[in-house]
Amino acid sequence: MLLYLLTQDPEGKAGSVEVGGVHWSLVAEDLDAYDAPNVKFTCVSYSWGTGREKSPFRADFDISDRTKPALIAVMRHRPSCTRIWIDAFCVPAESIERARSLESMGYIYSQAEQVIAVLSSGARSALEQMSTSDRLLPDHLDALEREEWVSRAWTYQEAVNSKELYITHEDSHGTIVDGSHFLNCLGYTLSQLGSSSLQNDKRRRYPRLDAFEDLIADYMIAGYQERSALQVMSSMDRRTKGRPEDHFYAMIGAISTACASSAGTKDPCEAFMSLCESKGDYSFIYSAAKRDSTPSIRWRPVSGDLPSILPWHGWGEGQPGHEDSGSFYLDRMMVLEKSPIDDDGKKFVDEWLDSSKIHATGLQLPLQQSAYIALQMMGFGGSPECLSTTKGLFFPFEHVSAQVVTILVATQVRWSFGAPGLARYYEGNIESYTPGVFFGLISNTAITSVRVSG
């Protein structure tokens, strides 16, 4: 794979482009060469916005009118940087090479010496405040909430894969802030909001920053190998993208720092699921997507949209699974049947609802209804008709009318109140699955492998 980098060209040779008083040429580095890991460069992260202008390198290609200002901002803070990767100039135009480049974004950003995010001039006051303080004022939160970079699809993988992250803005003489301090400062300020009122109020007032908190958590505590497919899907659900495929390319970059070699053979969604399978993580099955109709893989989502069953931050390395003698098994699962919830299960759900700020206040509602309202506030869009088990309540994404249902609950990917799972039932002689959310006690003492095909 060829990695195209903007390289300073002091002589201003033919084909070079002048930006901010410096001439730049596009130079291709062969990533298959033995010394490729020694290539030193800086990556630029920014939001394209809506404005467009002609590319100085490709006459038939439009770029963002924020590309040059972002490049100039990086040059201002890093004048000694002679090689820069910035998407509008460095992603190839040819379709197969372009796809390989987009699938390799995790690799590109992980190999860079540093990533510099360039926000709009509207972030100036917030960044200046951060340079002297560990918290923000309400006006600063409002300004950052308006920043497209905060909710951009690519931002997640660009930030979590970076060796060193810095944040600046487009204005001349702008402040530059260390990425860890930026995220700590923003995270601390948002956590103070959450402790003073309903968590859902924060989500309504600052939906972009609320979603950005997942990035903060993953950047601070989760290494590349520890980030599950479900965790990435949940973080990406509330992010914006210019093209549908950007959603999946950004997710691929968040779970893989490998250089892509198979682009063009699969659609982006299938490429993401196949990559997860090759890593041994099947937590992508906990999506609200429809299930495949192929008899041997009815547990697997169809390629297309892949929204998380619940866009809420969780933890765990992934959903293990294995093949054996032509059959496929989900490993380390908790298997439950329909049954009235026992006292321990009721106590757990009650106490979680009482201790959290995610519940309806001033109302005496049945436990099932209170739990469903909490899940709705967290972004669950499934059925309110739960399936009761001894350990808790399972809310399927689609209503299940079958009398005999087995609930398969994950134990290796979790939320503080439960875990994702699948309801398995029969429609006539056809085995069917629907994903859902289990709200209740998770036990690691009664786990097993469950055959789901073959």
Summary of the structure (lengths in Angstrom):
residues: 454
radius of gyration: 23.8
end to end distance: 38.3
largest distance: 78.1
contacts: 1507
relative contact order: 0.09
helix: 37%
strand: 24%
